[in-house]
Amino acid sequence: MINFADRTKFEDIDAKTVDQLKKHLLDSIASLFFSLSQDTPKKLMRQVADMQSSNKIIPIHQLTVDRAAELYTALIRYVDFMDNFLGKEATCHPCDNIGALLAACDYKGLTGKDFLKAMAISYQLVCRLTQKFPVMAKGFDHTVLLNFSIMIALADLLGLNKQETHHACGMVACTVNPFVTSRAAYTSEWKGFVSSCTAFNCINKAFLAKRGMTGPYSIFEGPMAMNKVMEMELAHNWNHEEEFELIPRCMLKKYNSEVHSQALVEGILELQQRENFTISGIKEIEAAVFLTAYHIIGGGEYGDRKVVVTKEQADHSLPYVLAVALLDGQVYPEQFALDRINRSDVQELLNKVTVTTSFPLKEPRKLVTHIDPYTIAYPDKMMGKISISTMNGKKHSIEKEDYHGFFTRPLEWSEIQKKFLRLSNGIISDSCQQQVLSMIHDFEGQKVSELMEIIQRVEIAD
């Protein structure tokens, strides 16, 4: 992995991939701005203030680089409207890498070209690791893999040599290894902050390695290392097989909900428009999904998804997002306000939703993955079927295999810009919005600090 990053030059990244990276950056910055106005991320800001004996939130530009990395990562992640990559046995959010890279580039006075190269390295690494070393299958959160993707991408930005990078990877890999239970029911606020802890740790340990601190050197293959502990083997030729071919398989969200719900949210809205049924006339909603979606958001191994009283429970509940999509015609941050979540109309409707897999058998998993057609198709397709039975005896159905935002139907620049303008509205001025759009379109020629200055100027109400 370190050799792959070491040999990469910006010119190795084709123009189409660079363009996609900039789209994902804009999408992430949209979430970052929105989160600056939210109460939960302010808990992190107030914690930093408490440790500095301040009774006010510390201005962003006064944060140390590791604390800035932590905050930027949390702000991007909190709203849960960010990008995804899907492996057969695990998923990840590649944009979890961005906050640390922005903080490092700002600290070192680097350019957008430097950032985009590091972003490409981190995206490819975390996606490949998700494919080849699916820690979620062993009960660990996918943010474990950020220890390597963030750190290796940071190395060039912060001036670490290969040996220092190797030691730094060892240190972080033996420090932050969260469990996937952070995403299970009852889903808590920490779901949106796990990756920020890793970002903080990577910057922090990179500086330690630069000072000569040594860390475990054989993280995957050595005694009691990850291969043994997780009962998997990371077998991949990083020197000769690795390019940037996984970045085009990264996807953005059209709806503000867990990624595996996207196709069915789109489907239920299309079905309502096509059939024009009334909400009051609905008797039952059945959602047939692939195994991963069933377990994470449908009430399987990750727990009950019909007990929904908070944002974190709601955005990971397929019954909730389907119900609120029908009622409101959209799934955006306002659908996760507490008063909206706990209103009787959506609570009643979500209890009419039944989630199952397309093949009735759910265990044993290894067998189901070979006989359930929706699960076989995943992750190349995001198969799902919505069937709505009405009081008058009619049944309306729609089957989906992807959504607008999936890698087979990616969002266009204009659509991502619209999302950015909506999420940042009222947080930065119209002129600042246009500045950000212009900067990111031509990010290779920009100083990263110029973008960060706009973020750091935002007044945050305490």
C-alpha positions in Angstrom: 0.0 0.0 0.0 2.8 2.4 0.9 4.6 1.6 -2.4 1.4 2.3 -4.4 1.1 5.7 -2.8 4.8 6.4 -3.2 4.8 5.8 -6.9 1.6 7.7 -7.6 1.8 11.0 -9.5 -1.1 13.4 -10.1 -0.6 12.8 -13.8 -1.4 9.1 -13.3 -5.0 10.0 -12.5 -7.1 10.4 -15.6 -9.2 13.5 -16.1 -12.5 11.7 -15.7 -11.5 10.3 -12.3 -10.2 13.8 -11.2 -13.6 15.2 -12.2 -15.4 12.6 -10.1 -13.1 13.3 -7.1 -14.1 17.0 -7.3 -17.8 16.0 -7.4 -17.3 14.0 -4.3 -15.4 16.8 -2.6 -18.3 19.3 -3.4 -20.8 16.8 -2.1 -18.8 16.4 1.1 -18.4 20.1 1.6 -22.1 20.5 1.3 -22.6 18.2 4.3 -19.8 20.0 6.2 -21.5 23.4 5.9 -24.9 22.0 6.8 -23.5 20.3 10.0 -22.0 23.6 11.2 -25.6 24.6 12.1 -26.5 21.4 13.9 -26.5 20.8 17.7 -24.9 17.4 17.8 -21.6 18.4 16.1 -21.4 21.3 18.5 -21.0 18.8 21.3 -17.6 18.0 19.8 -16.8 21.7 19.5 -17.8 22.4 23.1 -15.7 19.4 24.3 -12.6 21.0 22.7 -13.5 24.3 24.4 -13.9 22.6 27.7 -10.4 21.2 27.5 -9.0 24.6 26.8 -10.9 26.2 29.7 -13.0 28.3 27.3 -16.7 29.0 27.8 -17.1 29.6 24.1 -16.6 27.4 21.0 -13.1 27.7 19.8 -12.9 29.3 16.3 -12.0 26.7 13.7 -8.9 28.5 12.6 -7.5 28.3 16.1 -7.7 24.5 16.3 -4.6 22.3 16.1 -4.3 20.3 12.9 -5.4 17.0 14.6 -8.5 18.7 16.1 -9.3 20.3 12.8 -9.1 16.9 11.1 -11.4 15.5 13.7 -14.0 18.3 13.3 -14.0 18.4 9.5 -14.5 14.6 9.4 -17.3 14.8 11.9 -19.0 17.6 10.0 -18.9 15.7 6.7 -20.1 12.5 8.3 -22.7 13.6 10.7 -25.6 14.4 8.4 -25.2 10.9 6.7 -25.7 12.3 3.2 -22.2 11.3 1.9 -20.7 8.9 -0.6 -20.3 5.2 -0.5 -18.5 2.2 -1.9 -20.0 -1.2 -1.8 -18.1 -4.5 -1.5 -19.7 -7.9 -1.5 -19.3 -8.3 2.3 -18.8 -4.7 3.5 -19.3 -1.1 2.6 -17.4 2.2 3.4 -17.7 5.9 3.1 -14.6 7.0 1.1 -15.2 10.7 2.1 -14.3 9.8 5.6 -10.7 10.4 4.4 -11.4 14.0 3.3 -11.4 15.8 6.6 -7.9 14.8 7.6 -6.5 15.5 4.1 -8.0 19.0 4.1 -6.6 19.8 7.6 -3.1 18.5 6.5 -3.1 20.5 3.3 -4.3 23.6 5.0 -1.6 23.2 7.7 1.2 22.7 5.1 0.0 25.4 2.7 -0.5 22.8 -0.1 -2.5 23.0 -3.4 -5.7 21.4 -4.6 -3.5 19.3 -6.9 -1.7 17.9 -3.8 -5.1 17.3 -2.2 -6.7 15.6 -5.1 -3.7 13.2 -5.5 -4.0 12.3 -1.8 -7.8 12.0 -2.1 -7.4 9.5 -5.0 -4.9 7.4 -3.1 -7.1 7.3 0.0 -10.2 6.5 -2.0 -8.6 3.7 -3.9 -7.0 2.2 -0.8 -10.1 2.2 1.4 -12.2 0.8 -1.4 -9.7 -2.0 -2.2 -9.4 -2.8 1.5 -13.2 -3.0 1.8 -13.2 -5.6 -1.0 -10.2 -7.6 0.1 -10.4 -7.3 3.9 -14.1 -6.9 4.8 -13.8 -6.3 8.6 -17.5 -5.7 8.9 -18.0 -9.4 8.4 -16.0 -10.0 11.6 -17.9 -7.5 13.7 -15.5 -4.5 13.3 -16.6 -1.2 11.9 -15.4 -0.3 8.4 -13.7 2.8 9.8 -10.9 0.4 10.9 -9.7 0.5 7.3 -9.3 4.3 7.5 -6.2 3.7 9.7 -4.4 2.8 6.5 -6.1 4.9 3.8 -5.9 8.1 5.7 -2.4 7.5 7.1 -0.8 6.5 3.8 -2.4 9.4 2.0 -1.3 11.8 4.7 2.3 10.6 4.5 3.3 12.5 1.4 1.4 15.6 2.6 3.2 15.7 5.9 6.6 14.6 4.6 6.8 11.1 6.2 9.3 8.7 4.6 8.4 5.0 3.9 9.7 3.8 7.2 7.9 6.5 9.2 4.7 5.8 7.4 5.0 2.1 8.2 5.4 2.8 11.9 2.6 5.3 11.8 0.2 2.7 10.2 1.2 0.3 13.0 0.5 2.8 15.7 -3.0 3.8 14.5 -4.0 0.2 13.6 -3.3 -0.8 17.2 -5.2 2.1 18.6 -8.6 2.6 17.0 -10.5 -0.5 16.1 -14.2 0.2 16.6 -17.0 -2.4 16.5 -19.8 -2.4 14.0 -22.3 -2.3 16.9 -22.0 1.5 16.6 -24.4 1.1 13.6 -26.7 -1.4 15.2 -30.0 -0.6 17.0 -30.3 1.3 19.3 -28.3 3.5 16.9 -26.7 6.4 18.8 -25.0 9.7 17.8 -21.6 8.1 18.0 -22.4 6.5 14.6 -21.6 9.8 13.0 -18.4 10.4 14.9 -16.4 7.1 14.8 -14.5 8.2 11.7 -13.6 11.5 13.2 -11.8 9.7 16.0 -9.7 7.9 13.5 -8.9 11.1 11.5 -7.7 12.7 14.8 -5.6 9.7 15.6 -4.0 9.5 12.2 -2.8 13.1 12.2 -1.7 12.7 15.8 0.3 9.5 15.2 1.8 10.8 11.9 3.5 13.6 13.9 4.7 11.0 16.4 6.2 8.9 13.7 7.8 11.9 12.2 9.5 12.4 15.6 10.9 8.9 15.5 8.2 7.0 17.5 8.1 3.3 16.4 5.0 1.2 16.0 4.2 -2.4 15.3 5.7 -3.3 11.9 3.8 -6.4 10.8 0.2 -5.4 11.2 -1.3 -7.9 8.8 1.1 -10.9 8.7 3.0 -10.8 12.0 2.3 -12.6 15.3 -1.2 -11.9 16.7 -1.7 -9.5 13.7 -4.9 -8.6 11.8 -4.8 -11.7 9.5 -4.8 -14.0 12.6 -7.2 -12.0 14.8 -9.8 -11.4 12.1 -9.3 -14.8 10.4 -8.8 -13.3 7.0 -5.8 -12.8 4.8 -5.1 -9.6 2.9 -3.8 -11.0 -0.4 -3.2 -8.4 -3.0 -0.3 -7.3 -5.1 -0.2 -3.6 -4.3 3.0 -3.0 -6.4 1.7 -4.1 -9.7 -2.1 -4.5 -9.6 -3.2 -1.2 -8.2 -4.5 1.8 -10.2 -7.6 3.9 -9.6 -10.2 1.6 -11.1 -12.5 1.5 -8.0 -13.1 5.2 -7.8 -15.7 5.1 -10.7 -17.7 2.6 -8.6 -18.1 5.1 -5.7 -21.5 6.6 -5.5 -23.4 9.6 -4.1 -26.7 9.7 -2.3 -29.8 11.3 -3.8 -31.7 10.9 -0.5 -30.5 11.6 3.0 -30.7 8.0 4.2 -28.5 4.9 4.5 -27.1 3.9 1.1 -28.9 0.5 0.8 -32.3 2.3 1.1 -31.7 4.6 -1.9 -33.1 2.5 -4.7 -36.3 1.7 -2.8 -36.9 5.3 -1.7 -36.6 6.3 -5.4 -38.9 3.3 -6.2 -41.6 4.1 -3.8 -41.8 7.8 -5.0 -42.0 6.6 -8.6 -44.7 4.1 -7.6 -46.8 6.8 -5.9 -46.5 9.1 -8.9 -47.4 6.3 -11.3 -50.4 4.9 -9.4 -51.6 8.0 -7.5 -52.8 6.1 -4.5 -53.7 7.8 -1.2 -51.6 7.4 1.9 -54.8 6.8 4.0 -55.7 3.9 1.7 -52.5 1.9 2.3 -53.0 -1.4 4.0 -49.5 -2.8 3.9 -46.1 -2.0 2.3 -43.7 -4.9 1.6 -40.1 -4.2 0.8 -38.1 -7.1 -0.6 -34.3 -6.5 -0.4 -30.9 -8.2 -0.6 -29.4 -9.7 2.5 -27.1 -6.9 3.4 -29.9 -4.3 3.3 -32.2 -6.6 5.4 -29.6 -7.0 8.1 -28.5 -3.4 8.3 -31.7 -1.4 7.8 -34.5 -3.9 7.6 -34.6 -5.5 11.1 -32.1 -8.3 10.7 -28.8 -8.8 12.6 -28.4 -5.1 13.3 -31.6 -5.0 15.4 -35.1 -3.7 15.4 -35.6 -0.9 12.8 -39.2 0.0 13.8 -38.4 1.7 17.0 -37.6 5.1 15.7 -37.3 8.2 17.9 -34.0 9.9 16.9 -32.2 11.0 13.8 -29.7 8.1 14.0 -32.4 5.5 14.3 -34.5 7.1 11.5 -31.8 7.3 8.8 -30.9 3.7 9.3 -34.5 2.4 9.3 -35.9 1.3 6.0 -39.5 1.4 7.3 -39.0 5.0 8.4 -37.4 6.4 5.3 -40.0 4.7 3.0 -42.9 6.0 5.2 -41.5 9.6 5.4 -40.7 9.6 1.6 -44.4 8.8 0.8 -45.7 11.4 3.2 -43.3 14.2 2.4 -42.2 13.4 -1.1 -38.6 13.7 -0.2 -35.9 12.5 2.2 -33.7 15.4 3.2 -32.4 16.6 6.6 -35.7 18.1 7.6 -37.2 14.6 7.6 -34.9 13.8 10.5 -36.0 16.7 12.8 -37.2 15.2 16.1 -40.7 16.6 15.8 -41.0 15.1 12.3 -39.7 11.7 13.4 -42.2 11.5 16.3 -45.3 12.7 14.5 -48.1 10.2 14.5 -48.6 10.0 10.7 -45.1 8.6 10.0 -45.0 6.4 13.1 -48.3 4.8 12.1 -47.2 4.3 8.4 -43.7 2.9 9.2 -45.5 0.1 11.2 -47.3 -0.9 8.0 -43.9 -1.7 6.4 -42.6 -5.2 6.3 -39.0 -5.9 5.2 -38.0 -9.3 3.8 -35.4 -10.8 1.4 -36.3 -11.7 -2.1 -35.8 -15.4 -1.2 -37.6 -16.4 2.0 -34.5 -18.1 3.5 -32.1 -15.8 5.4 -29.8 -18.4 7.0 -27.2 -19.8 6.6 -25.7 -16.7 5.1 -23.2 -18.5 2.8 -26.1 -20.5 1.3 -28.4 -17.5 0.9 -25.7 -15.5 -0.9 -25.7 -18.2 -3.7 -29.5 -18.7 -4.1 -31.1 -15.3 -3.3 -31.2 -13.5 -6.7 -31.1 -10.0 -5.2 -28.2 -10.9 -3.0 -26.3 -12.5 -5.9 -26.7 -9.3 -7.9 -25.2 -7.1 -5.1 -23.1 -5.0 -5.2 -23.1 -4.6 -9.0 -26.8 -3.9 -8.7 -29.0 -2.6 -5.8 -32.0 -4.8 -6.3 -35.3 -4.3 -4.5 -39.0 -4.5 -4.9 -41.8 -2.4 -3.3 -45.3 -3.8 -3.1 -48.1 -1.7 -1.7 -51.5 -3.3 -0.9 -54.4 -0.9 -0.5 -57.7 -1.1 1.4 -59.7 -1.5 -1.8 -57.9 -4.8 -2.6 -55.4 -3.4 -5.2 -51.7 -4.2 -5.2 -49.1 -1.8 -6.7 -45.5 -3.0 -7.3 -42.2 -1.7 -8.6 -38.8 -3.4 -8.9 -35.5 -1.5 -8.9 -31.9 -2.4 -9.7 -30.2 0.9 -9.0 -31.0 4.6 -8.3 -29.9 8.0 -9.6 -26.6 8.4 -7.8 -25.5 4.8 -8.1 -22.3 4.3 -10.1 -24.4 3.0 -13.1 -26.4 6.3 -13.1 -24.1 8.9 -11.4 -25.3 12.4 -10.4 -24.3 15.2 -12.8 -22.5 18.4 -11.7 -25.7 20.4 -11.8 -27.4 18.0 -9.5 -24.6 18.0 -7.0 -24.4 21.8 -7.1 -28.2 21.9 -6.4 -27.6 19.7 -3.4 -24.7 21.9 -2.2 -26.7 25.1 -2.6 -29.6 23.6 -0.6 -27.5 22.2 2.2 -25.4 25.4 2.6 -28.3 27.8 2.2 -28.5 30.2 5.2 -25.1 29.1 6.5 -22.9 30.9 4.0 -23.8 33.8 1.7 -24.8 33.4 -2.0 -21.4 34.9 -3.0 -19.5 32.4 -0.8 -21.5 29.6 -2.3 -20.4 30.7 -5.8 -16.8 31.0 -4.6 -16.8 27.5 -3.3 -18.4 26.2 -6.6 -15.8 28.0 -8.6 -12.9 26.8 -6.4 -13.8 23.2 -6.5 -14.4 23.1 -10.3 -10.8 24.3 -10.7 -9.3 22.9 -7.5 -6.0 21.8 -9.1 -5.1 25.5 -9.4 -6.3 26.6 -6.0 -4.7 26.8 -2.6 -6.5 24.5 -0.2 -6.3 27.3 2.4 -8.5 29.5 0.3 -11.4 27.0 0.6 -10.7 26.5 4.3 -10.8 30.2 4.9 -14.5 30.3 3.8 -15.3 27.4 6.1 -13.4 29.0 9.0 -15.2 32.3 8.6 -18.6 30.8 9.3 -20.0 32.1 12.6 -21.1 29.2 14.8 -23.8 29.9 17.3 -22.8 28.5 20.7 
